[in-house]
Amino acid sequence: MSPSEAVDFIAAADARADHRTTSQPDKRAVWRLFGAGPPLVLLHGGFGSWLHWLPMLDLLSHDFRLAVPDMPGFGQSDPIPPGATPELIADRLALGIGELFGDAPVRLAGFSFGGLVAAYLSVRLGSRLAGLVLVASGGLGVEREPLDMRSRRRDMSEDDLRAMHAHNLRTLMVRDPEKADALAVEIQMRNTSRRPGLVSRDFSRSRTTLKLIADLKAPVAAAWGEQDPTVVPHLDERVAALRAARPDAATLILKGCGHWIMQERPAELAGFITEAFKRDAPANAQRENDQ
């Protein structure tokens, strides 16, 4: 796929969406809805947008009514005030979910920083929460190792800029270098073109998600890429911490996979998410994928 084809691919996906805006004064949030079925809200990561979930939308929209927001402070949604927290984002999203779905049961899946926001949102939803899936989630504690991330310069050409983003994708987001393709680079360029109103990594390094999910009544599941640089070499500690908080949680560890699981292994993650939401009650489960 060429850069121009990537632009066309995103435009075509956007055209298929049912665009909605939920709002209170100066608190407009932009949502894209796809498919039909029970509501499933997908939350993107830090420096992200709805496009983090783009590789999986077709896979999940057969079974769910997907609601994919640009979280407050991100993408096309309104800014958040200085000093804002994940709780504020969750509060605004909870109001938006109420506008979109009323009192209907809602499923949540959150990626990276979006996992921490999803944990707060799960508490806000209370009895309306039908299940939560954490995807390479933040808020589970443990520092990550330093990474060789590159910054843009004003004198960069378009080719240089794309090469920089491809490098950062291979460093942070994907293990398979071929997955840092033209579409991934286009998504990364768009997602990082706007600076959000908070530094998501400062919150993601906390253990807040563990505290929030401990008492949830709905099923909880979690997935990681085994080669995710945000958890290597601490993956075992993350899994142990999750199991201490939720011994019943279903888990998926994808071998040879990095952080952005939706880009690298969309079919396997979609199957795990769908299966997790079919569970009627919490039950011990753990899976590993060797493919």
LONUTI-403483 format. One record per residue (C-alpha): residue number from 1; x, y, z. Coordinates in Angstrom, 1 decimal. Example, Ala and Ser with C-alpha at 12.3 -4.5 7.8 and 13.67 -1.06 7.14 Angstrom:
+-----+--------+--------+--------+
:   k :      u :      v :      w :
+-----+--------+--------+--------+
:   1 :   12.3 :   -4.5 :    7.8 :
:   2 :   13.7 :   -1.1 :    7.1 :
+-----+--------+--------+--------+
END
This chain:
+-----+--------+--------+--------+
:   k :      u :      v :      w :
+-----+--------+--------+--------+
:   1 :    0.0 :    0.0 :    0.0 :
:   2 :    1.4 :    3.4 :   -1.0 :
:   3 :    1.0 :    6.6 :    1.1 :
:   4 :   -1.8 :    7.8 :   -1.2 :
:   5 :   -3.6 :    4.4 :   -1.0 :
:   6 :   -3.3 :    4.7 :    2.8 :
:   7 :   -5.0 :    8.1 :    2.7 :
:   8 :   -7.8 :    6.6 :    0.5 :
:   9 :   -8.2 :    3.6 :    2.8 :
:  10 :   -8.7 :    5.8 :    5.9 :
:  11 :  -11.1 :    8.0 :    4.0 :
:  12 :  -13.2 :    5.0 :    2.9 :
:  13 :  -13.4 :    3.7 :    6.4 :
:  14 :  -14.4 :    7.1 :    7.7 :
:  15 :  -17.1 :    7.3 :    5.1 :
:  16 :  -18.6 :    4.0 :    6.3 :
:  17 :  -18.9 :    5.3 :    9.9 :
:  18 :  -22.0 :    6.8 :   11.4 :
:  19 :  -20.6 :   10.0 :   12.8 :
:  20 :  -22.0 :   11.2 :   16.1 :
:  21 :  -21.1 :   14.1 :   18.4 :
:  22 :  -21.9 :   14.1 :   22.1 :
:  23 :  -21.6 :   17.3 :   23.9 :
:  24 :  -22.0 :   19.4 :   26.9 :
:  25 :  -20.9 :   23.1 :   26.7 :
:  26 :  -17.3 :   23.2 :   25.3 :
:  27 :  -17.0 :   19.4 :   25.8 :
:  28 :  -17.7 :   18.1 :   22.4 :
:  29 :  -16.6 :   14.5 :   21.7 :
:  30 :  -16.6 :   12.9 :   18.3 :
:  31 :  -17.6 :    9.3 :   17.8 :
:  32 :  -17.6 :    6.9 :   14.9 :
:  33 :  -20.1 :    4.0 :   15.0 :
:  34 :  -19.9 :    0.9 :   12.9 :
:  35 :  -21.8 :   -2.4 :   12.6 :
:  36 :  -24.7 :   -3.8 :   14.5 :
:  37 :  -25.3 :   -5.7 :   17.8 :
:  38 :  -24.6 :   -5.0 :   21.5 :
:  39 :  -22.6 :   -1.8 :   22.1 :
:  40 :  -18.8 :   -2.1 :   22.3 :
:  41 :  -16.8 :    1.0 :   23.1 :
:  42 :  -13.2 :    1.0 :   21.8 :
:  43 :  -10.8 :    3.4 :   23.5 :
:  44 :   -7.5 :    4.4 :   21.8 :
:  45 :   -4.1 :    4.9 :   23.3 :
:  46 :   -2.1 :    8.0 :   24.2 :
:  47 :   -1.2 :   10.3 :   21.3 :
:  48 :   -4.0 :    8.3 :   19.5 :
:  49 :   -7.4 :    8.5 :   17.9 :
:  50 :  -10.1 :    6.2 :   16.6 :
:  51 :   -7.5 :    5.1 :   14.0 :
:  52 :   -5.7 :    2.9 :   16.5 :
:  53 :   -8.6 :    0.5 :   16.1 :
:  54 :   -8.9 :    0.8 :   12.3 :
:  55 :   -7.3 :   -2.6 :   11.5 :
:  56 :  -10.0 :   -4.4 :   13.6 :
:  57 :  -13.2 :   -2.5 :   12.8 :
:  58 :  -14.4 :   -4.9 :   10.0 :
:  59 :  -13.6 :   -7.9 :   12.2 :
:  60 :  -15.6 :   -6.7 :   15.2 :
:  61 :  -18.5 :   -4.9 :   13.5 :
:  62 :  -20.1 :   -8.2 :   12.5 :
:  63 :  -20.9 :   -8.9 :   16.2 :
:  64 :  -21.1 :   -5.5 :   17.9 :
:  65 :  -22.3 :   -2.0 :   17.5 :
:  66 :  -18.8 :   -0.4 :   17.7 :
:  67 :  -18.6 :    3.1 :   19.2 :
:  68 :  -15.1 :    4.5 :   18.7 :
:  69 :  -14.5 :    7.9 :   20.1 :
:  70 :  -11.6 :   10.3 :   19.8 :
:  71 :  -11.3 :   10.6 :   23.5 :
:  72 :  -11.7 :   14.2 :   25.0 :
:  73 :   -8.4 :   16.0 :   24.3 :
:  74 :   -7.5 :   13.8 :   21.4 :
:  75 :   -8.2 :   13.7 :   17.6 :
:  76 :  -11.2 :   15.8 :   16.6 :
:  77 :  -12.7 :   16.0 :   20.1 :
:  78 :  -12.6 :   19.2 :   22.1 :
:  79 :   -9.5 :   20.0 :   24.2 :
:  80 :   -9.3 :   19.2 :   27.9 :
:  81 :   -8.1 :   21.8 :   30.4 :
:  82 :   -4.5 :   21.8 :   31.7 :
:  83 :   -4.1 :   19.5 :   34.6 :
:  84 :   -6.9 :   17.1 :   33.4 :
:  85 :   -6.8 :   13.5 :   34.5 :
:  86 :   -8.1 :   10.2 :   33.1 :
:  87 :  -11.0 :   10.5 :   35.5 :
:  88 :  -12.2 :   13.6 :   33.6 :
:  89 :  -11.9 :   11.9 :   30.3 :
:  90 :  -13.9 :    8.9 :   31.7 :
:  91 :  -16.6 :   11.2 :   33.1 :
:  92 :  -17.1 :   12.9 :   29.7 :
:  93 :  -17.1 :    9.5 :   27.9 :
:  94 :  -19.7 :    8.2 :   30.4 :
:  95 :  -22.0 :   11.1 :   29.5 :
:  96 :  -21.5 :   10.4 :   25.8 :
:  97 :  -22.3 :    6.7 :   26.2 :
:  98 :  -25.5 :    7.7 :   28.0 :
:  99 :  -26.4 :    9.9 :   25.0 :
: 100 :  -25.7 :    7.2 :   22.5 :
: 101 :  -27.0 :    4.0 :   24.3 :
: 102 :  -29.1 :    5.1 :   27.2 :
: 103 :  -29.2 :    2.4 :   29.9 :
: 104 :  -28.2 :   -0.5 :   27.6 :
: 105 :  -25.4 :   -2.7 :   28.8 :
: 106 :  -22.0 :   -1.7 :   27.3 :
: 107 :  -18.8 :   -3.5 :   26.7 :
: 108 :  -15.4 :   -1.7 :   26.8 :
: 109 :  -12.0 :   -2.4 :   25.3 :
: 110 :   -9.2 :    0.0 :   26.0 :
: 111 :   -5.7 :    0.1 :   24.4 :
: 112 :   -2.6 :    1.3 :   26.3 :
: 113 :   -3.6 :    4.6 :   28.0 :
: 114 :   -7.1 :    3.8 :   26.9 :
: 115 :   -7.1 :    0.8 :   29.2 :
: 116 :   -6.6 :    3.0 :   32.2 :
: 117 :   -9.4 :    5.3 :   31.0 :
: 118 :  -11.6 :    2.2 :   30.4 :
: 119 :  -11.0 :    1.1 :   34.0 :
: 120 :  -12.2 :    4.5 :   35.3 :
: 121 :  -15.1 :    4.3 :   32.8 :
: 122 :  -16.0 :    0.8 :   34.0 :
: 123 :  -16.5 :    2.2 :   37.5 :
: 124 :  -18.6 :    5.1 :   36.1 :
: 125 :  -20.9 :    2.7 :   34.2 :
: 126 :  -21.6 :    0.5 :   37.2 :
: 127 :  -24.3 :   -2.1 :   36.5 :
: 128 :  -24.4 :   -1.1 :   32.8 :
: 129 :  -20.9 :   -2.6 :   32.3 :
: 130 :  -21.1 :   -5.9 :   30.5 :
: 131 :  -17.4 :   -6.6 :   30.4 :
: 132 :  -13.9 :   -5.0 :   30.0 :
: 133 :  -11.0 :   -6.1 :   27.9 :
: 134 :   -7.6 :   -4.4 :   28.5 :
: 135 :   -5.3 :   -4.4 :   25.5 :
: 136 :   -1.6 :   -3.7 :   26.4 :
: 137 :   -3.1 :   -1.6 :   29.1 :
: 138 :   -1.6 :    1.2 :   31.1 :
: 139 :   -2.1 :    1.6 :   34.8 :
: 140 :   -0.8 :   -1.9 :   35.8 :
: 141 :    2.5 :   -0.6 :   37.3 :
: 142 :    6.1 :   -1.4 :   36.5 :
: 143 :    8.4 :    1.1 :   34.7 :
: 144 :    9.3 :    0.5 :   31.1 :
: 145 :   12.7 :    0.4 :   29.6 :
: 146 :   14.1 :    3.5 :   27.8 :
: 147 :   13.4 :    3.5 :   24.0 :
: 148 :   15.2 :    5.1 :   21.0 :
: 149 :   12.4 :    7.4 :   19.9 :
: 150 :   13.1 :   10.1 :   17.3 :
: 151 :   11.7 :   13.6 :   17.2 :
: 152 :   10.6 :   15.6 :   14.1 :
: 153 :   12.7 :   18.5 :   12.9 :
: 154 :   11.5 :   21.6 :   11.0 :
: 155 :   13.8 :   20.8 :    8.1 :
: 156 :   12.5 :   17.3 :    7.5 :
: 157 :   11.2 :   16.4 :    4.1 :
: 158 :    8.1 :   14.4 :    3.7 :
: 159 :   10.1 :   11.3 :    3.1 :
: 160 :   12.3 :   12.0 :    6.2 :
: 161 :    9.1 :   12.5 :    8.3 :
: 162 :    7.7 :    9.2 :    7.2 :
: 163 :   11.0 :    7.5 :    7.8 :
: 164 :   11.0 :    8.9 :   11.4 :
: 165 :    7.5 :    7.7 :   12.1 :
: 166 :    8.3 :    4.3 :   10.7 :
: 167 :   11.4 :    4.1 :   13.0 :
: 168 :    9.2 :    5.1 :   16.0 :
: 169 :    6.6 :    2.5 :   15.1 :
: 170 :    9.2 :   -0.2 :   14.9 :
: 171 :   10.7 :    0.9 :   18.2 :
: 172 :    7.5 :    1.3 :   20.3 :
: 173 :    4.5 :    0.0 :   18.5 :
: 174 :    5.2 :   -3.1 :   16.4 :
: 175 :    7.6 :   -6.0 :   16.6 :
: 176 :    7.3 :   -7.1 :   12.9 :
: 177 :    9.0 :   -4.3 :   10.9 :
: 178 :    6.7 :   -5.1 :    7.9 :
: 179 :    3.7 :   -3.9 :   10.0 :
: 180 :    5.2 :   -0.4 :   10.1 :
: 181 :    3.7 :    0.0 :    6.6 :
: 182 :    2.3 :    3.0 :    4.8 :
: 183 :   -1.1 :    2.7 :    6.5 :
: 184 :    0.5 :    2.5 :   10.0 :
: 185 :    2.8 :    5.5 :    9.2 :
: 186 :   -0.2 :    7.5 :    8.0 :
: 187 :   -2.1 :    6.7 :   11.2 :
: 188 :    0.9 :    7.6 :   13.3 :
: 189 :    1.4 :   10.9 :   11.5 :
: 190 :   -2.2 :   11.9 :   12.0 :
: 191 :   -2.3 :   10.8 :   15.7 :
: 192 :    0.9 :   12.6 :   16.6 :
: 193 :    0.0 :   15.8 :   14.8 :
: 194 :   -2.0 :   17.0 :   17.9 :
: 195 :   -0.5 :   17.2 :   21.3 :
: 196 :   -3.1 :   16.0 :   23.9 :
: 197 :   -3.9 :   17.9 :   27.1 :
: 198 :   -2.1 :   15.5 :   29.4 :
: 199 :    1.0 :   13.3 :   29.4 :
: 200 :   -0.5 :    9.9 :   29.3 :
: 201 :    2.6 :    7.9 :   30.2 :
: 202 :    2.7 :    9.6 :   33.6 :
: 203 :   -0.7 :    8.0 :   34.4 :
: 204 :    0.0 :    4.8 :   32.6 :
: 205 :    2.9 :    4.0 :   34.9 :
: 206 :    0.7 :    3.9 :   38.0 :
: 207 :   -1.1 :    0.9 :   39.4 :
: 208 :   -4.5 :    2.6 :   39.2 :
: 209 :   -6.1 :    0.1 :   36.8 :
: 210 :   -5.4 :   -2.7 :   39.2 :
: 211 :   -7.3 :   -1.0 :   42.0 :
: 212 :  -10.2 :    0.0 :   39.8 :
: 213 :  -10.9 :   -3.5 :   38.3 :
: 214 :  -10.6 :   -5.4 :   41.6 :
: 215 :  -14.3 :   -4.9 :   42.5 :
: 216 :  -15.9 :   -4.8 :   39.1 :
: 217 :  -18.8 :   -7.2 :   38.9 :
: 218 :  -18.4 :   -7.7 :   35.1 :
: 219 :  -15.9 :  -10.1 :   33.5 :
: 220 :  -12.4 :   -8.7 :   32.9 :
: 221 :   -9.9 :   -9.9 :   30.3 :
: 222 :   -6.4 :   -8.7 :   29.2 :
: 223 :   -4.1 :   -9.2 :   26.2 :
: 224 :   -0.4 :   -8.4 :   25.7 :
: 225 :    2.1 :   -8.9 :   23.0 :
: 226 :    5.0 :  -10.9 :   24.3 :
: 227 :    7.5 :   -8.5 :   22.7 :
: 228 :    5.7 :   -5.3 :   23.7 :
: 229 :    8.6 :   -2.9 :   24.7 :
: 230 :    6.3 :   -1.2 :   27.2 :
: 231 :    6.3 :   -4.4 :   29.3 :
: 232 :    9.5 :   -6.3 :   28.3 :
: 233 :   11.2 :   -7.6 :   30.5 :
: 234 :    8.3 :   -7.1 :   33.0 :
: 235 :    5.5 :   -9.0 :   31.3 :
: 236 :    5.4 :  -11.8 :   34.0 :
: 237 :    5.1 :   -9.1 :   36.7 :
: 238 :    2.2 :   -7.4 :   34.8 :
: 239 :    0.3 :  -10.7 :   34.4 :
: 240 :    0.9 :  -11.6 :   38.1 :
: 241 :   -0.3 :   -8.1 :   39.2 :
: 242 :   -3.4 :   -8.5 :   37.1 :
: 243 :   -4.1 :  -12.0 :   38.5 :
: 244 :   -3.7 :  -10.7 :   42.1 :
: 245 :   -6.4 :   -8.1 :   41.4 :
: 246 :   -8.6 :  -10.4 :   39.3 :
: 247 :   -7.8 :  -14.1 :   39.6 :
: 248 :  -10.7 :  -14.8 :   37.3 :
: 249 :   -9.4 :  -12.7 :   34.4 :
: 250 :   -9.0 :  -14.3 :   31.0 :
: 251 :   -5.6 :  -13.5 :   29.5 :
: 252 :   -4.0 :  -13.7 :   26.0 :
: 253 :   -0.3 :  -13.5 :   25.3 :
: 254 :    0.6 :  -13.2 :   21.7 :
: 255 :    4.1 :  -14.4 :   21.0 :
: 256 :    6.3 :  -12.4 :   18.7 :
: 257 :    3.9 :   -9.5 :   18.9 :
: 258 :    4.5 :   -5.9 :   20.0 :
: 259 :    2.4 :   -3.2 :   21.6 :
: 260 :   -0.1 :   -2.2 :   18.9 :
: 261 :   -1.8 :   -5.6 :   18.8 :
: 262 :   -4.6 :   -4.3 :   16.6 :
: 263 :   -2.1 :   -3.6 :   13.8 :
: 264 :    0.0 :   -6.8 :   14.2 :
: 265 :   -2.5 :   -9.5 :   15.1 :
: 266 :   -6.0 :   -8.1 :   14.5 :
: 267 :   -7.8 :  -11.4 :   13.8 :
: 268 :   -6.5 :  -13.1 :   17.0 :
: 269 :   -7.3 :  -10.1 :   19.2 :
: 270 :  -10.8 :   -9.9 :   17.6 :
: 271 :  -11.4 :  -13.5 :   18.4 :
: 272 :  -10.3 :  -13.0 :   22.0 :
: 273 :  -12.4 :  -10.0 :   22.5 :
: 274 :  -15.5 :  -11.6 :   21.1 :
: 275 :  -15.0 :  -14.7 :   23.2 :
: 276 :  -14.4 :  -12.6 :   26.3 :
: 277 :  -17.7 :  -10.9 :   25.9 :
: 278 :  -19.5 :  -14.2 :   25.5 :
: 279 :  -18.6 :  -15.2 :   29.0 :
: 280 :  -21.7 :  -15.2 :   31.2 :
: 281 :  -19.7 :  -15.2 :   34.4 :
: 282 :  -16.0 :  -14.9 :   35.5 :
: 283 :  -14.0 :  -18.0 :   35.1 :
: 284 :  -10.3 :  -18.8 :   35.1 :
: 285 :   -8.8 :  -18.8 :   31.6 :
: 286 :   -5.4 :  -18.3 :   30.2 :
: 287 :   -4.3 :  -18.7 :   26.6 :
: 288 :   -1.0 :  -18.4 :   24.7 :
: 289 :   -0.7 :  -18.0 :   21.0 :
: 290 :    2.5 :  -19.4 :   19.3 :
: 291 :    1.7 :  -18.3 :   15.8 :
+-----+--------+--------+--------+
END
